[in-house]
């Protein structure tokens, strides 16, 4: 829901795509700086305990938005401040849960591939349901009051996380155990660069974060805002997410018959081939069809990344590596959102959308041709 709400609210306040990109960029800074430290907290404090407290703090940050709007006039500066507050805590939840998946898989007597398929499918279902709820709520009660609904779901997430009962696995004592949080966090980078398979996936995800994410967070919101159709935006984002649920659930079955490198190639090429027709901004029903294809091919990427990290990274270090993944997803948009917003304001949605689609396609073709992808299968 927040994925839709923040850029939409920025557009309501300013009417500028550049301002919308600026909000996303500025609110990404805490995640970029603190995600590695959050990984240290996860590995030191515990995966489950961290996940619980982060969800409650994120819910509290959502409550502050309508309270602040009631006290002051909502403007771009206030929106950025509120977004920064939320960004301090929200990245820790997904990292802690992903680090906890092998413990849950062991307790549930299932393979990592199956556990990750289920986890990513459930996670993606939030992106399928959330934008639709947000779009309806924006139309019915306004964007500010929709944050009350966000807070309610956040509180429920904390309750459900408390219900998880597993024994957390631990490896041999980490020689960096007594180091400070920042020194401890650096170990995550060292692990990443000494694990080629994980580095390959992380690098690809970084490029997708820089080039692809602006299409969903700036380009599409600007287009549908300009034609006064929040429901259309919600349907497209929800369709992509819903189909990614199906794709994520299919990862376990695909992994029985195809190598990880083959699944990866199919996924990144499928995303690019679906994105190009969408960039021509056809009628909404046609966009929904290609959004479905994009979601289906995107779906296996999450479970694949999780499984490779969990198979190759010791349990005591998983939190830091998964936090680096969150750093990528926060830092990637920070690099590109403002520039994409400025380009949309200067050249229009069609030209910018097509350019980004072609860039994703070129990158997908280049990555798919690399022999080093065979590292994923070892």
N, C-alpha and C positions, 0 to 999 in steps of 0.2 A: 504493500500500500504506500509506503514512504517513497518507494522507487518512482511512483507516479506523482505523489503529493508535492514533493519538494520543487521539482522543475515547474509543475503546474502553478503552484502558488507564486513562484518567482515571476512567471509570465503574467499572472493576474496583477501583480504589483507594478511591474515595469513595462510589460508589453514587448520586451526585448529578449531575443534568443541569446545574445551575448551575456545578459544579466543572469539568465537561467543557467548558462554554462559556468558563469562566475560562482554562483551559489554552490554548484556541484563541486567545483574545483576547490574552493576555500574550505568547504565542509569535509573534503577528503584529506586535508592536511593532518588532522590528529590521527586518523587511521594509518596514514603513511608513516608517521613518526612513532606511534605507540604500538602498532601491531607486533613488531619484534619483541617489545617489552612485554606485551600481553602473552606472547608465547612463553616467555620465561616464567611469568606468573602461573600459567597453566601447568608447566612442568614442575614447578616448585610447590604450588598450593594444592594441585590435584585437578584432574580434568572435569569431574562431575561438579565439585564445589564451585569452581570458577564459572562453569556454564550456568549454574543456578543464579548466582549473584549478578552476573552480567545481564540476564534476562530481566530481573527486577529493576535494575538501574536503567535499562533501556525503556521500560514501561514508564518509569518516573519521568524520564526526559520527554516522552510524548505528552504527558499530562501538562508539562510546563508550557507547551505551545499555545493552547487555547487560553490558559491562565494569563500568559503574557499579552496575548491579543486583547484580552478584556481590560487590562490595565493600561496598555499603550496602543497607539496606532501601529499596525503592522507595516513595516517598511523593509527594504532590502537589507539594511544593516542588522535589524532585529532578527530577521529570518536567518541570516548567516550566523549570528551568535547562537541561536537556538539549534541550528544544524550542527555547529561545532560541539555544542554540549552533548548532543546525541552521539556524535561521531567518536567521542572519547571512550565510550563503553561498548557500542554495538558490535564492532568487529570481533570481540572476544568470544561471543557465543558460538558462531559457526566453527571457529578454530578448535574450541574445547570439545564440541560434539564430534567433530571428525577424528580428533585424537582418541576419543573414547570408543569409536566404532569397533576396533578389534576386541576390546573387553566385552562389548555387547555380543559380538559374533561368537566369542568363546562361550558365554553364558547361554546363548541361544542355539548352540551346536550347529552353526551354519558356516559356510565358506565366507571369506572376505568379499569375494565377488558378489555373492548374494546379499550380504549385509549392506554393502555399498550401493547396490542397485536399489534396495528398499529405501535406504537413507536418502539418496539423491532424488528418488521419485517422490517421497514425502516432502522433502525440502522444496522441490520444484512445484509441487501442488500448491504451496503457498503463493508462488509467483503466478500460478494459474488463477487462483481464487482472489488473491489480493488486489490486483489491478481492476478486476471487475467490481469488487466491493467498493474500492476507492472511487471509481468512475461514477457508480450509482450514488454513493454518498456525497460526492462533490456536487452532483446535480440536485440532490434533495436537501442537503443541510449545509453545503458550503465546505470549502477546503479546510478552513480552520477547525470547525467542529468535528471533522472527520478524524482528527488526531485523538479524540476521545475513544473512538473505536480501535485505533492503533494501540492505545494504552491498554485497553481491555484484552486484546489478543496477546500483548506482551506479558501481562500478568499471568495469563493462562499458560504461556510458554514456560514461565518460571515454575508454576505448579507441576506441570508435566515432567519437567527436568528433575524436580525433586523426587518423582516417583521411580526414577531409574535406580536400580539396585544391582550393582555389579562389583566385582573385585578388580581393581585397576592393576594391570600388569606393570612390572618394573624390571629393568635390566640391572646389570651390575652397577655399582656406585659410579656416578659420573664424576670424573676428576675436577670438573668445573662447578660442582655442587655448591661450594662455599663462596663462589664469586658473586659480585653484585649483579643486579638485573641486567644492566647494559652489557657488561662483559659476557654474561651468560647468554644474552641474546645474540651476540656475534657468532656464537657456535652454530646457530641456525644457518648463517651464510656459508660457514666452512663446510658444513654437512652438504649443503646444496651443491657446491662447486666440486665436491668429491664424489658425487653420485650422478653420473651422466644421464641416466634414464629420467631421473626427477628433473634435472636441469633442462632437458629437452622439452618436457611438458610445461614447465614453468615459463620458459622463454616464449613458447607459443601462446600460452595464456596471457602473457604480458602484452604481446602484440594485439591480441583480440581485445584486451581491455582498452588499449590505446585507440584502436581504429574502429572496432565494432560497437563497443558500448555507447559511444556518442550517438549512434543511430537510434537507439532506444531511449536515451536519456535527454537528448536535445532535438534531434532532427524530427522524429515522429511526434513528440509533444508539440513542437512548433507548428508542424503541418496541421495536426488535428485541432489545435487551438485556433489556428487561422480560419478553419472552416466551421468552428463551433461545434465540434463533434467529440466530446470526451468519451462517449460510449464506444465509438469506433476505435479509439486508442486503447481503451480497456479491453475490447474484444481481441485486438491483434496481439497485445502483450500476453493476455490470458491464453490465447490459442497457442502461441509459441511455448509458453510454460507448460500448458496441459500436454502438448505433444512431447515435450522434453521429459515429462513424467513417464510416458510410454517408452521413449528411447532409453531412459535410465533403467527402467525395469527390464528392458531387453538386453542390457549389458551382460548379465550373467549367462543368458543363453548364447549370445554371440561369442562370449569368451570360450565356450566349449568347442566351437567350430573354427573360429578365426583367431589369428595371433593378435596381440595387443597393437602391434604396429599397423596391421591391416584395419582394425577397428578405428584407430586414430586417423588414418588416411581417409577412410570413408567419411568420418565425421567432419573433418575440416573442409574437405572438398564439397560435401553436401551443404554445409552452411553457406559457403561462398556462392554456389550455384543457385541457391534459393534467394539469396540477398539481391542478386542483380535484377531479377524481374520486379521485386518489391521497390527497388530504387526508382523505377519509372512511375511510381505512384498511380497504379491502376485503381479501378473502383475497389471499395473496401472489401466486398466478397472475394475478389481475386487476390487481394493482398492477404486475406485470411488463409487462402489455400497455400500460398507460398510460405506464410508464417508457420503453417502446420509442418511443412517439409523441413523448414529451418529448425523447428523445435525437435522433430524426430531425430535429425542428424546431430544436433547439439547434445541431446540427452545422454549418450554414452560417455561424453568427455569427463563429466564430474566423477562418476564411479571409477573410470579408468585412472584418473589422477589420484584419487583417494587410495585405490588398491595398490598402485605402484609405490606410493609413499609409505603406506603401512607395511608393505612387504620388505622394503629396503631400508627403512629408518627405525632404529631402536625405539622402544616404547618411551623411554625417558626423554627423548628428543623430538617426539612427534609434534608436541604443542608448538615448538619454535618453528618447525618447518611448515606446518599448516598456517601459522601466523604470517609467514612470508607470503603464502598464497593470498591471504587477505590484504597484505601490503600491496601486492600486485594489482588486485582489484580496486583498491583505493587509490594507488599511485598512478595507474594507467589513465583513468579519467581525469585526474588532476593535470596530467601533462597536456591532454588534448581538448578538454571540454570548452575552455574559453576560446581557443582558436576555431573550433568547429562552430561555436555560437556566433563568433564574429564573421565567419565565412558564410553562414546561413543568412545573417543580416545583410551582408554585402552582395552575395551572388544568388541567394534563394535556395530553397530546399531541394529542388530537383537536381541542380548541378552538384551540390555538396553530397547529396545522398548517393548519386551515381559514382562520384569520385571515391567515396569511402568503400562502396561495394567493389569497385575494381581493385582497390588496394588490398582488401581482404582476399580477393580471388588470387591476385598475384602472390601474396604471401602464402596462401594455402598450397598453390602449385609448387612453390619453391620448397616448402617444408616437406610436402609429400614426396618429393624426389630425392630427399636426403637418405643415404644409406645408414646414417647413424641412428635412424629410427629403430633399427634392429635391436638396439640396446634395451628397448622396452620389453623384449621377449625373454631376456636373460634372467 
